[in-house]
Amino acid sequence: MRDAKEIEGVNRGAAIPIALDDRSLLANEGESIASALFRAGVTTCKVMPLDGQPRGYYCGMGVCFECVVYVDGVGEVRACRTPVARGLRVRTIS
């Protein structure tokens, strides 16, 4: 797979490291957490406690709350509305 910065017509920010659960990912400055996770193949942000159903990206604009994650210890943060930052720690909700 080509690096995202090499795709013609796409001007991505610099690659920066973020942590997801127990692994490290590279994200691009200026993109949302949801975008970075989705590009890394992560499609589930949380698991519903009552029925165990996985939830992920749905609206992509901060209306539905399906993509909430923990960010640097703060819970219920919408991944689609939150930009990545160097050293960011993201935890999915299970």
ZADO-1210 file (C-alpha; in nm, 4 decimals, padded with zeros to 6 digits):
<atoms>
<atom x="00.0000" y="00.0000" z="00.0000" code="MET" pos="1"/>
<atom x="00.1278" y="00.3440" z="-00.0885" code="ARG" pos="2"/>
<atom x="00.1887" y="00.6067" z="00.1750" code="ASP" pos="3"/>
<atom x="-00.1100" y="00.8446" z="00.1961" code="ALA" pos="4"/>
<atom x="00.1152" y="01.1432" z="00.1178" code="LYS" pos="5"/>
<atom x="00.1973" y="00.9903" z="-00.2227" code="GLU" pos="6"/>
<atom x="-00.1592" y="00.9752" z="-00.3535" code="ILE" pos="7"/>
<atom x="-00.1914" y="01.2220" z="-00.6388" code="GLU" pos="8"/>
<atom x="-00.4048" y="01.5246" z="-00.5560" code="GLY" pos="9"/>
<atom x="-00.4048" y="01.4648" z="-00.1803" code="VAL" pos="10"/>
<atom x="-00.2073" y="01.7045" z="00.0359" code="ASN" pos="11"/>
<atom x="-00.1747" y="01.5344" z="00.3725" code="ARG" pos="12"/>
<atom x="-00.0073" y="01.6755" z="00.6797" code="GLY" pos="13"/>
<atom x="00.3047" y="01.5272" z="00.8304" code="ALA" pos="14"/>
<atom x="00.2833" y="01.1727" z="00.9656" code="ALA" pos="15"/>
<atom x="00.2664" y="01.1726" z="01.3458" code="ILE" pos="16"/>
<atom x="00.2417" y="00.8854" z="01.5957" code="PRO" pos="17"/>
<atom x="-00.0726" y="00.8223" z="01.7996" code="ILE" pos="18"/>
<atom x="-00.1586" y="00.5320" z="02.0305" code="ALA" pos="19"/>
<atom x="-00.4689" y="00.3188" z="01.9883" code="LEU" pos="20"/>
<atom x="-00.5416" y="00.0802" z="02.2739" code="ASP" pos="21"/>
<atom x="-00.2162" y="-00.1178" z="02.2939" code="ASP" pos="22"/>
<atom x="-00.0615" y="-00.0323" z="01.9577" code="ARG" pos="23"/>
<atom x="00.0957" y="00.2588" z="01.7777" code="SER" pos="24"/>
<atom x="-00.0385" y="00.4105" z="01.4540" code="LEU" pos="25"/>
<atom x="00.0756" y="00.6810" z="01.2177" code="LEU" pos="26"/>
<atom x="-00.1792" y="00.9518" z="01.1467" code="ALA" pos="27"/>
<atom x="-00.1552" y="01.2714" z="00.9453" code="ASN" pos="28"/>
<atom x="-00.1711" y="01.6170" z="01.1003" code="GLU" pos="29"/>
<atom x="-00.5037" y="01.7810" z="01.0250" code="GLY" pos="30"/>
<atom x="-00.7125" y="01.4656" z="00.9922" code="GLU" pos="31"/>
<atom x="-00.9742" y="01.3474" z="01.2385" code="SER" pos="32"/>
<atom x="-00.9175" y="01.0577" z="01.4746" code="ILE" pos="33"/>
<atom x="-01.1963" y="00.8715" z="01.2923" code="ALA" pos="34"/>
<atom x="-01.0206" y="00.9164" z="00.9590" code="SER" pos="35"/>
<atom x="-00.6890" y="00.7932" z="01.0986" code="ALA" pos="36"/>
<atom x="-00.8489" y="00.4880" z="01.2597" code="LEU" pos="37"/>
<atom x="-01.0523" y="00.4004" z="00.9523" code="PHE" pos="38"/>
<atom x="-00.7444" y="00.4283" z="00.7292" code="ARG" pos="39"/>
<atom x="-00.5664" y="00.1901" z="00.9692" code="ALA" pos="40"/>
<atom x="-00.8491" y="-00.0639" z="00.9297" code="GLY" pos="41"/>
<atom x="-01.0198" y="00.0044" z="01.2633" code="VAL" pos="42"/>
<atom x="-01.3975" y="00.0070" z="01.2095" code="THR" pos="43"/>
<atom x="-01.5258" y="-00.0432" z="01.5666" code="THR" pos="44"/>
<atom x="-01.4990" y="00.2420" z="01.8163" code="CYS" pos="45"/>
<atom x="-01.7192" y="00.1009" z="02.0890" code="LYS" pos="46"/>
<atom x="-01.9191" y="-00.2062" z="02.1867" code="VAL" pos="47"/>
<atom x="-02.2644" y="-00.1551" z="02.3338" code="MET" pos="48"/>
<atom x="-02.2766" y="-00.2876" z="02.6931" code="PRO" pos="49"/>
<atom x="-02.6300" y="-00.4284" z="02.6822" code="LEU" pos="50"/>
<atom x="-02.6228" y="-00.6309" z="02.3614" code="ASP" pos="51"/>
<atom x="-02.2531" y="-00.6444" z="02.2649" code="GLY" pos="52"/>
<atom x="-02.3158" y="-00.4840" z="01.9258" code="GLN" pos="53"/>
<atom x="-02.0152" y="-00.3070" z="01.7715" code="PRO" pos="54"/>
<atom x="-02.0491" y="00.0581" z="01.6771" code="ARG" pos="55"/>
<atom x="-01.8310" y="00.2628" z="01.4449" code="GLY" pos="56"/>
<atom x="-01.8428" y="00.5504" z="01.2018" code="TYR" pos="57"/>
<atom x="-02.1876" y="00.6444" z="01.0790" code="TYR" pos="58"/>
<atom x="-02.2543" y="01.0107" z="01.0062" code="CYS" pos="59"/>
<atom x="-01.8971" y="01.1426" z="01.0032" code="GLY" pos="60"/>
<atom x="-02.0036" y="01.4903" z="01.1140" code="MET" pos="61"/>
<atom x="-02.0603" y="01.4659" z="01.4899" code="GLY" pos="62"/>
<atom x="-02.4348" y="01.4115" z="01.5027" code="VAL" pos="63"/>
<atom x="-02.4788" y="01.0424" z="01.5852" code="CYS" pos="64"/>
<atom x="-02.2190" y="00.9716" z="01.8621" code="PHE" pos="65"/>
<atom x="-02.1460" y="00.6229" z="01.7213" code="GLU" pos="66"/>
<atom x="-01.7711" y="00.6954" z="01.7001" code="CYS" pos="67"/>
<atom x="-01.7101" y="00.7972" z="02.0604" code="VAL" pos="68"/>
<atom x="-01.3759" y="00.6938" z="02.2121" code="VAL" pos="69"/>
<atom x="-01.1596" y="00.7851" z="02.5093" code="TYR" pos="70"/>
<atom x="-00.8964" y="01.0459" z="02.4216" code="VAL" pos="71"/>
<atom x="-00.6131" y="01.1065" z="02.6676" code="ASP" pos="72"/>
<atom x="-00.8291" y="00.9689" z="02.9492" code="GLY" pos="73"/>
<atom x="-01.1403" y="01.1717" z="02.8634" code="VAL" pos="74"/>
<atom x="-01.4409" y="00.9593" z="02.7650" code="GLY" pos="75"/>
<atom x="-01.7223" y="01.0104" z="02.5170" code="GLU" pos="76"/>
<atom x="-01.5136" y="01.2097" z="02.2675" code="VAL" pos="77"/>
<atom x="-01.6434" y="01.2039" z="01.9086" code="ARG" pos="78"/>
<atom x="-01.3597" y="01.0713" z="01.6919" code="ALA" pos="79"/>
<atom x="-01.5023" y="01.2322" z="01.3775" code="CYS" pos="80"/>
<atom x="-01.4845" y="01.5812" z="01.5319" code="ARG" pos="81"/>
<atom x="-01.1471" y="01.5555" z="01.7057" code="THR" pos="82"/>
<atom x="-00.8213" y="01.6187" z="01.5169" code="PRO" pos="83"/>
<atom x="-00.5182" y="01.4020" z="01.5790" code="VAL" pos="84"/>
<atom x="-00.2210" y="01.5432" z="01.7681" code="ALA" pos="85"/>
<atom x="00.1277" y="01.4103" z="01.8276" code="ARG" pos="86"/>
<atom x="00.1299" y="01.1577" z="02.1120" code="GLY" pos="87"/>
<atom x="-00.2501" y="01.1307" z="02.1330" code="LEU" pos="88"/>
<atom x="-00.3751" y="00.8291" z="02.3294" code="ARG" pos="89"/>
<atom x="-00.7025" y="00.6812" z="02.2000" code="VAL" pos="90"/>
<atom x="-00.8928" y="00.3959" z="02.3647" code="ARG" pos="91"/>
<atom x="-01.1917" y="00.2214" z="02.2163" code="THR" pos="92"/>
<atom x="-01.4884" y="00.1594" z="02.4471" code="ILE" pos="93"/>
<atom x="-01.5794" y="-00.1992" z="02.5292" code="SER" pos="94"/>
</atoms>
